Amino acid sequence: MAYMGNRDASKILIDGIEILQNRGYDSCGMSTISNKNVLKTTKYASNTTCDAIEKLKSNYLNSHKNDHIGIAHTRWATHGCKTDENAHPHVDYGERISIVHNGIIENYREIKTFLLKNNIPFKSNTDTEVVANLIGYFLDKKQSFQDAVLSAITQLEGTWSFCIIHKNHPDEMILASNGSPLHIGFKDDEIFIASEHTALFMFTNEYISLKNGEILSISKDKINDLKLLKKVENIPEIAIQKTPHPYPHWTIKEIHEQSATLSKSLNNGGRFSSGDHLVKLGGLDPYIQDLNKIENLVLVGCGTSYYAALFAKYLMNYLNCFNTVQVMDPIDFNISVIPKEKEGVIFISQSGETRDVIKACKLAEDLNVRKLSVVNSVGSTIANMTGRGVYLNAGREVGVASTKCFTSEVSVLTLIALWFFQHKKNNQSSNKATSLINSLHRLPLYTGVTIKSCENTCKTLSEKFKNTKSMLIIGNGLSYPIAQEGALKIKELAYIHCEGFTGASLKHGPYALLGGEDNIPVIMLLFNDNTKNAMINTGEQIKSRGAHIVCLTDDENLVKHFADDIILIPNNGILTPLLAVIPLQMLAYYTSVNKGINPDKPRCLAKTVTVS
């Protein structure tokens, strides 16, 4: 976050990084320049998971009040441990410039070695201080501020977005972007800079974005020139709440919001045409002829988005939309695995800024592969790179562990599957498609029912499981990606080792974990569908090994002879397994709370993963 104007910069910087803190952080800081050209920097690492912003709020007025230019940053440790010294901003060895940085400098070791040979000292172990000192090195070569920054950047390899200030240039700020977003907002004679346009919304609704590889010197007297040179965008209206009131945490608030967010993802029914119930997607409809050529589809996502893609793969195969459907982690997406003909890729990312997904999207762009995106953040990098896709419309998600965006991703990917089905079949109806559409229409209502019916049971079970070291979640068919997503939530929120498996895979190793003193609980997703007989057999085998079994089911008669605890879920046709993610989210949340963990800010995790 950065600011230049006539107001107290420090207050605006604090407000900005408070909005950005949902991206995750373990340290933070700010630098400002006084009207006497004094560069002042204050920064802190967190003692607990995330308390650095509170430290900064308690102390920033002592040094930064009434300065009119400044930069601030929240950091996740990538190079260098969580310490005050490693926190951003970083100043050069001559304490002339200060810099904040998102991204990773891949060749920082070589540059640091060069600088050390030139007797340039370092205070931290970060790649960002290397950039600061490299700029300082060129300043000592009598280069101007702008030239020194340019000379330094030409030496760098990696990804970055930089905001840089110089104490002798209090009316100027230099910005640079390479593979990491940076947005500039304007209001009268004020300039606001942020890595996410959400942080600009409380100050202005107009902004421009730096292009990849761009370096820009800005000042208040250049505002009108910038508006003429670059396309001015409007920030989408987002309701930004600073607290989760009346809920104790954002995570449980967002779990409870899922009925409403699913309605929004379905555009309250507006993504279906009236009468014939055909899916209408404004982000795809203009490209019907081109997208209809896709026969071999790849879905690319990380973490929660990966599991949403796995769920969608089952549905696409169920509808027979494509010849082949693959799901890939972006790290595995390369030229050797991309289908050689009639290919297309869907990139899935809640933030639209996931670094590894962006790299995969760039490869698809270079290879001229048809691509579209499913993202939540309007105007994000991935949305802009693909140019076509479908937004989640789930609203801002603050909790680091995704909840409402997972169910919204699944619902939107289901819409996309139906969209492709109807256009490839010339709008012919089928029992499968009709049944799936009906399940989608019921989904928001049944989600609300599930939230209300399962919460107390999840609270009770969380007391049983808070001291558990390990858990298994079992599901077949469409329940398998739900088992994996549920296991991820328990790892993220409750810090309990948990794995999702198919029922058949237990006999190939995981059965060794059952029985004995460390007998671990098993959660089974068992529904009245074509997987039930195999899952009942698995449940009986698990029970014979003495495990504690929790069954999530739509028919308790299927499981009551072996289940120790039962959570009932309403039957919603083929989408019934999706409802099972809600009690899994709640179990993870309440176990986290019972263990004294802050569920909104899991350790070592970031909401927006902008590094590789």
N, C-alpha and C positions, 0 to 999 in steps of 0.2 A: 504494500500500500504506500502511496506517496501523495503529497499535497504541495501546491504552490498557490498562494493567494494572499488575502488580507486578514484572514482569521487566524486564530490560534491553531497552528498546524498539529500540535500534539494531541489536542482533543479529537480532531478529525481522524488522525492516525489510529488512536485507540478505538474509536467507533468502527473504523474499517477492519482492523484485525480481529475485533470481536465477532464481526460477521463472518470473517474468513476462518475462524477457529474450528468450524465444523470439518474443515479439510484435514484436521489432525495436526498436532504440534507437540514438541517437547521443550521448546525455548522460544523466546521472542525478544524484540528490542526495537529501539528507534534512534535515529540521528536527526538533529535539526541544526540549522545555522542561525545564529543570533544576528541582530541588526548591527553588531560590531564585528561580524565575520568570524565568530567563534563557533567551531564545529563541536557539537556535544553529542555523545553517544551513551545510551543506557540500555543494558540488556541483561536478561536473566534466563537461566535454565530452570526447568520445573523440578521441584523436590518430589512431588507426587506425580500422578499421571499427567495432569495439565493444570498447573497453578501459576505458570510464568506470567500470564497476562494480568492476573491479580496482583502479582508483585510489581509489575510495571505500572499498573494503575495507581498503586499506593505511593509510588516514588517519582513518577515522571514530572509532576509539577515543580519539583525542586530544581530541575535543570532546564526544562524545555518550554515553560509557559511563555506565551506571547511571541514565539518565533513563527515565521510565516512560510517557511519551506522545510520539508522534512520527508524522511522515508522510514518505513517500519516493515516488520517481517515476522511471520511465525514459521518456525523451522522444525522439520523432522531430521534427525541425525542421519546423514548418509556417509559423509567423510568426517571423522572426528566424533568423539563421544558427546554425550549430553552435558555440557559445561557452559558456564557463563562466557568463557573465552571463545568457545566455538559457536555461540549464538550470533545471529546477524543483528544489525549491520556490521560489516567489517571495514576498518579504515586502513589506509596504506601506512607504511612505516614512517612516513613523514607527517601523518595525521592531517593530510590535506583533503583527501576525498573519502567519501563513505559510499558503500555499495550494498544493495540487497540483491539476492539471486535466487531464482527457482531453476532447477535443472541439475545437471552433472557435467563437470569439465573432465573429459576422459583422459586428457594428456596433462593433467595438473602436476603429476610427479616429475615429468621431464622439465616443465617450466619452473617448478620449485627448486629442482636441482640447479638449474641455470642461475636463478636468483640467489640461492645460497652461495654459489661460487662467486657472486658479485657482492658478498657480505651484506645481503639484505636480510634482516631478522624477521622471524615469525612468532606470533603469540598464540596461534591456534593450529589445529591439525586439519583445517578445512580446505576444500578446493576453492572456495570463494575468496579467502584471504590471498590466495595465490593470484587471483585476478586483480584484487586491489593493489597488491604490491607490484604487479606487472605494469599497471597503469602508473604507479608511483615511479617505477624505473624509467618509463618514457617521459614523465614530467621532469625528472632529473636530467634528461637529455635535451631539455629546453623546448620540448614540444608543448603546444597549447593543450588546454583541457580536452577539446574535441579531438585533436590529432592523437593525443596520448591514448584516449579510449579506443579510437579506431585502430591504432597500431597494436594495442593489446588484443583486441577482438580478432584481428587477423591471425593471431598465433594460436587461437583456441580451437579445440575439437570437442564436440559434445552437444549438449542442449543448454539453453539459457534464456531467461528473460532478466534483464538488468535494469535497475534504477540507480543512477549515480549522481551524487551531488559533490560540489567542490566549494570549500569555504570562501575562496576568493571570487566565486561566481554565484552569489546568492540569489540571482534572478534566473538561473539556468539549471536545467536538469537534462541528463542524457539517458535515453532509453534504448534498449536493444532487445531483439527477440530472435531466437533461433530454435524452433521446435517447442517453444513454451509460450503460452498466450500472454498478452499484455494489452490492456484496454485503457484508453484515455478519455475521461469524461470532462465536460465543459459546463460552466455556469457563470455567465457574466465574465468577470476577469479572474475566475478561479479555475484551477486545473486539478483534477483528481485522477490518480493512476491506480489500477488494481489488476491482479491476475485473474479475477473473476468479476464479470460485470454486475453480479448481485451486490457486491460491496459498494458499487457506485450509486445504487438505486436511491439511497437515502439522501444523496447530494444532488443528483441530476438525472435526467432521463435521456441525455444525448451523449453519445460516445463514438470514438473511432477505434480501430484495432490496428496494431502494428502487424505488418506482413512478415512472413518468415524471412529471416535474413536482413531485416531492416534495422537501421540505426537512426535515431532521431534526436535532435537537440530541440528542447521546447522551452518556451518562456511565455509569460502572460501576453506579451505584445505580438506573439505569433498565432494566437488562437484563431483569428479569422482566416489567416493564411492556411492553417491546417484544415479548417472546415471546407475550404475551397479545393484543396489538393486531394483530400481523402473522403470516402463515402461515410457520411454521418448516419449512424444507426440509432434506433430508439430502443431503450432498455425495456424488455417486457415487464409488465406490471406484476410484481411478486409481493405477496404479503410477507413481510419479514418480521417475525416475532423474536424477541430477545430472550424470552423464557418459555418453558413448556407448560406454564400454568393452564389449567388446574392440575396437570399431571406432574409427578415428581421428576420425571426424566423425559427427554425427547424420544427415546427409544419406545417406551410404552405408549406415548402419545401417537407416534407414527404407526405402531401396530394397530391402535384403535382407529386410525384414520383410513384404514385400507378399504372399508366399504365405500367411503366417499371417493378415494383416489381411483378405485377401479371404475366407478361411475364416470369419473373424468377421463380416464384412459379410453373408455368406450364413448366418450363425448356425450354422456347421458343418453346414449342411443343414437346420437347424431352420425356415428360412423356406419350406420346401417340405413339404407334407403327405405322409405316407408312402402308398405305393400309387398314388395318382393323380397325384402330382408337381405338384399345384396349388400356386401361390404363396400363402403365408399371411403377411400383414403386420399385426401387431397394432396398429400406429399408424394403419392405414387401414380394417381390416375392420369396425369399428363404424360406419363412415360410408359403407358400400357404396351405399345407395340414393341419397344425395346426390351422391357423387362420380361415380356412374355417369351422371349427367346431363351431365357435361362432354363436349362434342364439339369444342370449340376450345380448345386448350391452349397456354399460354405458359410457357416455361422461362426463368427469370431467374437470372443469375449473373455473376460478374466473374472475369477471368483464367482460371485453371485450371478453375474451376467452369463458366465459360462454354464452354470446350472440351469438358468432360464433358457439358454439355447438348447441344452440337452432335452428339456421338456418339449420345446418347440419341434425338435427333430422328430420325436415320437409322433406328434400330431401331424407333421408334414408327411411322414411315411404312412400314417393312418389314412390321410386323404389322398395319398398317391399324387402329390403335387409335382414331384420332380423325379428324374431318373435316379439321382443320388443326392443325399444330404449328409454333409459332414459337419462336425463341431470341432473347433480347434482353439486351443490357447494361442494367442498371437505370436508367442515365441516359436511355435511350430509352423507358422504360416510362412511358406517360402515358395519359390518358383517351382520346386520339384513336386509339391503337393497340390498346387492349384490345378483344377481340371483344365484339360487342354482344349475343350470346345464347349460352347454354349454354357459358359461359366458365369457365376454371379456370387457376390459376397454380401452378407449383412453384418455390419459392425455394430456391436452392442456395448453401450457404456452409459452408466447413469450420469456421469459428469460430462461426458463428451470430451474429456481431456486426458483419458488414460494413456500414458506415454506409449506402452507397448502396442496398444490398439492403433494409435496414430501411426506408428512405424509400419504396421501391417497395412493400414489404409493407404499410406504413401506408396508402398510396393504395388498394391492393386492399381493405384493411379498411374504409376510408371508403366505398368503392363497393360494399361487400357482395359482393365477388367470392369465389368458392370458392378456397381456398388451402391448400396444404400445403407442407412443407419437407423438405429433405434436408440435414442438418447432422451434424457430428461431435460438437459440444460439447453434452452433455446439459444441459437447463435454460437454454440460451442465449436471448438476446432473440428471435431469429427463431423458434426452436422454441416459445417461449411465445406469440408473436404468432399463429402459425398454429394452434396447438393440435392439429394432426394432421400426421403425417409419418412418416419413417423415418430412424432414426439410422444412421450409418456403422459404428459400433462399431470404428473403426480404431485406437483408442488415441490417446494424446497425440502430436501431431506437433510436433517441436521445430524442425527445419530450416525456415527461412523459406520456401524454395521448396518447394511441395507436391509430394510424390512418392506416398506410399502413399495419401493421401486422394484423389488423382485416380483411381486404379484402383478404390478403394472407392466413390467417387461414381458411376463408370460402372456398377459391378456393382449398386449399389442402384437406380439409375435403370433398369437393365435389368429388375430385379425388378418395379419399378413398372409398366413397360411391359407385362410379362407379366401382372401383376395386373389391369390395366385390360382387357387382351385377353380374359382368361378370363371376367371378369364381363360384358363387353359381348357376348361370344359364348356366354353361358350355359354356361360351362365346357366348351364343345366343344373337342376337341383339333384341332391342325393340324400338318402336317409342319414348318412354319416355327417354331411355338412349341416343339414337341418338340425340334427341332434346337437351338434357342437355349437351352433348359433344359439339354440335355446339354452344350453348350459352357460354360455357367455352372458346372455340376458339375465339369468338368475344369479350370476356370480356375486354382484355387489350385495344383494339381499342375503344370500347364504353366508357370505363372509361376515356380515354383521351378526347373524345368528350364531356362527361359530365362535366369534369373539366373546359374546355374552355367555355362551354355554360352557366354555372350557376354562375360563380364567381361574375360577376357584380351585378346580382340580389341579391346574398347573402350579398354583401357589403351594398347594399341599405337597405335590411331588417334588417341588424345588427344595423343600426342607429335607426330604429323604435323600436327595442327590447332591447336596451342597458339599459333602465330604468325599464324593466319588472321584476317583482319579482317572477313570476311563469309562467310555460308553460306546455302544454300537447302535446304529439305526439301520433297519432292514426294510427294503422295499423292492418290489419287482415292477417291471414295466414303467408306466408313468410315475409310479411311486419312487423309483430309484433316484432320479434327480432331486426329488423332494427330500429323500433321506440324506443325500449329499449336502444339500443346502441347509437342512436342519443341523447336520453335524458341523458345518461351518459356523453357524450361529452359536452353537454351544462352545466351540473352540474360541470364537471371537469374544463373546460376552462373559462366559463363565470360566474361561481358562481351564477347561476340562478337555483332555484328549478324547476326541470322538470321531468315529469313522462311519461313513455310509457304505453299505454293501447290498448286493442282491442276495436273496435268500439262498440261491444255489452256491454262491461263492463261499459261504461259511465253511463248507466241508473241505475247502482247499486252503485252510490255514487258520482263519479266525476262531474256529471252534476250540483251538488250544487256549484261548483266553477265558473260556467259560469254566466254571467249577473252581474249587480250591478257595483259599482264603481271600484272594483278590477277585472273587467272582464279580463280574461287572454286569450292570443292568443293560438290558436290550430293549430298545423301542422298536416295535413292529408296525408298519403301515399295511394294514390288511383290509381290503375292501371287497365288496360283493361284485367282483368283475372276473375276467378270465384268468387272473393270476391267483385266485383265492385258494384253490386246492393245493397248489405247490406251496403257498405261504402257510397254510394250516399245517402241512406236513413239517415245514421248517420250524414253526412254532412249537410243535410237539417235541421235536428233537432238542430244541433249545431248553424247553422245560425239563426234559429228562436229564439235562446237565446241571440243573439246579439254579439257573439264572432267574433273576427278577425280571419279569416281562411286563412292559407297558404297551398296550395295543391301542392304536388310533384306528378306528373302524367306523363304518356306517351301519354295521349289523352286529350287535354284541353276541348274538347266538352263534356266530362263526368262531368266536374266540374265548367265550367265557369258561370253557373247560381247561384252558391253560394260561390265561392272562391273569396277572396279579392286580393290575390296574387297567381300567378301560376309559378312554376318552372318546365319546361319541361325536361323529361328524355327520352333518346332513348329506344325503346322497344327491350329487349334482351331475349325474351321468359321467361322461368321460373326464370331466374336470374335478371330480371328487378328490383325487389325490392333492390337487393344488390347495384345497382348504386345509389339508393336514399341516401345511407349513405354519399356520397361525398358532396352534398349540406348541409347535416346536420353537417358534420365536418366543412365545410367552414363557416356556420352560427355561429357555436360555436366559431371558431377562430376569425372571424371579430368582433363578439360581445365582445369577450375578449379584443381585441386590442382597440376597441372604449371605453371600460371601464377603460383603462389604466392598464390592468392586463398583466403580462408576461405569455403568453400562453404555453411557453415551460416548465415552472416550477410552476404548480399549488400548492397552499399552502397545506401543510399537506399530500402531496402525494409522493410516491416513485415509481420509474420505476420498480425496482426489489424488491418484497415484501418478504423479507427473515425472517420475524417474523410472529408468529401465530396471 
